[in-house]
Amino acid sequence: MPYLSLKPICVRMKSLCVVVPKKKAEPVRQRLMSKGILRKELQIRSDSQNVYFPVTQRVDLCYPVETKNFSEIKEQIKDYRVLVDLPDDLREYLPSSYDVLGSIAIVKVSDEVLPHASKIGKAIIAAQKAVSTVCVDVGVMDEFRTRGVKVVAGEKNLETVHKEYGLVFKMDISKVFFSPRLATERETVANQVGPGETVVDMFAGVGPFSIMIAKTRAPRIIYAIDSNPEAIRYLEENIELNKVKTVKPVLGDARESIVDLEASDRIIMNLPHSANDFLLDAIRALKPGGTIHFYKIMEEVELEDRMNEMRSLAVEEGRVMKLLARRKVKSYSPSLNFYAFDLSFL
Ligand SMILES: C[S@@+](CC[C@H](N)C(=O)[O-])C[C@H]1O[C@@H](n2cnc3c(N)ncnc32)[C@H](O)[C@@H]1O
C-alpha cells in the first residue's frame, strides 16, 4: 500500500453532548472523565460561548444535553516502519528511533538502507503529523557540535521552532546544537536553582538550560556563553520569544569569557566531549560552596577514576569537591553513556 495514502481520514458522526459555557468547561470535563462517559474517540467541539462534550449517555449536571455532529479522532500511525515499502530482508535495518525537533525529524540510517532514505523519510512524515521535513544525520560534528544533515523527504527547510516544557526554541538544526533528549535533565538542573543566584551556562547553545531556569526560577542573572555566533543569534531570538529578562548572551570562548564575569553560584558545563578542559576555569569562577553541573561521555568503568581526577583538581585549587548527585542521562553508544554530575566546591 502506498504510504502517503495512509493519512488520517476525518469521519463525522452524531452524538449526545453536554453544552457547557466556556468558563465552566474544565471542571465539567473532569467530572465527565471521572464518570467514564466522555467519548474519547470524538473531538470535543467549541464555539465562541460553549464547549460541547460528546458523551455516551444522558447526564444531569444542570447543563443542556443536545445531539450534534462530531469528528472522529483517528489513531495516527506512530510506527513509520509499517509504512515503508522495502524488501523483507532489509526491514531489520530500519532505524528504531529518531529525534524530532519541531517539524523536523533527524534519523540515523545504516548503509544497508541508505539507498532507501527517501522512502523512510516519506513514511515518517506519513506517520507523524507534526513532521514536515526528514533529514538523515550524516554524523559529522564540528567545533560547534552541529550535525551534518541532508534532507531526504518533505520541505527543504532546516529552521524550526521546538517546544519543550512550554518553552519555544527557534533554531536552524544544521547551524546549532540542540538535543531534545536532554529535556528532563534541563528540568532537573533548573529545579535546583535558588532565588537570586548568579548562574553561568558555559556552553549555552540556543539557550535551553538558561531559558528554562530564567522562566521557572528566580535567578538574579544567567550569563549564557557560546562561541558559535549562530547559536547566540538564535539565543537572542529565543530570549524574546520566551519573554525572559535575566539571560545575558555572551559570544565568545568560555575560558576567555568566564574570567570577565562576576563569581557565580552555579555553572552548567554541557560540553560532554571536552568539558574536562574547562573544569579548572569553572572552579576558579565559582563562589565557595557553589555548584557545577558537569557532563561527560564515558564508559561506566571510568566513573571512579574521573571522579578522583576532579577531586584532585579541586584540591590543587585549595577547594574540596563534594558529589551531590550523579545521573546516567542517556546511552551514547553501546559502550558509552552520557553522565551528569552535580558537584559542590567548598
Ligand atoms: C553540546 S552543545 C550544548 C548546547 C546547550 N547547552 C544545549 O543543551 O542545547 C555545546 C555548545 O558549546 C559551544 N562551544 C563549543 N566550544 C566552546 C567554547 N570553547 N566556548 C564556548 N562555547 C563553546 C558549541 O557551539 C555548542 O553550542
Ligand as a Chemical Component Dictionary entry (heavy atoms), coordinates in Angstrom:
data_LIG
# 
_chem_comp.id                   LIG 
_chem_comp.type                 NON-POLYMER 
_chem_comp.pdbx_formal_charge   0 
_chem_comp.three_letter_code    LIG 
# 
loop_
_chem_comp_atom.comp_id 
_chem_comp_atom.atom_id 
_chem_comp_atom.alt_atom_id 
_chem_comp_atom.type_symbol 
_chem_comp_atom.charge 
_chem_comp_atom.model_Cartn_x 
_chem_comp_atom.model_Cartn_y 
_chem_comp_atom.model_Cartn_z 
_chem_comp_atom.pdbx_ordinal 
LIG C1  C1  C 0  26.760 20.188 23.483 1  
LIG S1  S1  S 1  26.338 21.836 22.988 2  
LIG C2  C2  C 0  25.270 22.295 24.319 3  
LIG C3  C3  C 0  24.344 23.399 24.000 4  
LIG C4  C4  C 0  23.241 23.648 25.032 5  
LIG N1  N1  N 0  23.766 23.724 26.374 6  
LIG C5  C5  C 0  22.145 22.616 24.955 7  
LIG O1  O1  O 0  21.917 21.897 25.920 8  
LIG O2  O2  O -1 21.486 22.525 23.896 9  
LIG C6  C6  C 0  27.816 22.666 23.305 10 
LIG C7  C7  C 0  27.825 24.125 22.896 11 
LIG O3  O3  O 0  29.095 24.654 23.275 12 
LIG C8  C8  C 0  29.552 25.537 22.273 13 
LIG N2  N2  N 0  31.023 25.584 22.405 14 
LIG C9  C9  C 0  31.940 24.678 21.985 15 
LIG N3  N3  N 0  33.171 25.059 22.362 16 
LIG C10 C10 C 0  33.020 26.226 23.054 17 
LIG C11 C11 C 0  33.917 27.110 23.700 18 
LIG N4  N4  N 0  35.224 26.860 23.717 19 
LIG N5  N5  N 0  33.436 28.197 24.291 20 
LIG C12 C12 C 0  32.098 28.468 24.284 21 
LIG N6  N6  N 0  31.195 27.673 23.680 22 
LIG C13 C13 C 0  31.649 26.563 23.077 23 
LIG C14 C14 C 0  29.027 24.973 20.963 24 
LIG O4  O4  O 0  28.904 25.981 19.993 25 
LIG C15 C15 C 0  27.673 24.376 21.412 26 
LIG O5  O5  O 0  26.640 25.308 21.197 27 
# 
loop_
_chem_comp_bond.comp_id 
_chem_comp_bond.atom_id_1 
_chem_comp_bond.atom_id_2 
_chem_comp_bond.value_order 
_chem_comp_bond.pdbx_ordinal 
LIG C1  S1  SING 1  
LIG S1  C2  SING 2  
LIG S1  C6  SING 3  
LIG C2  C3  SING 4  
LIG C3  C4  SING 5  
LIG C4  N1  SING 6  
LIG C4  C5  SING 7  
LIG C5  O1  DOUB 8  
LIG C5  O2  SING 9  
LIG C6  C7  SING 10 
LIG C7  O3  SING 11 
LIG C7  C15 SING 12 
LIG O3  C8  SING 13 
LIG C8  N2  SING 14 
LIG C8  C14 SING 15 
LIG N2  C9  SING 16 
LIG N2  C13 SING 17 
LIG C9  N3  DOUB 18 
LIG N3  C10 SING 19 
LIG C10 C11 SING 20 
LIG C10 C13 DOUB 21 
LIG C11 N4  SING 22 
LIG C11 N5  DOUB 23 
LIG N5  C12 SING 24 
LIG C12 N6  DOUB 25 
LIG N6  C13 SING 26 
LIG C14 O4  SING 27 
LIG C14 C15 SING 28 
LIG C15 O5  SING 29 
# 
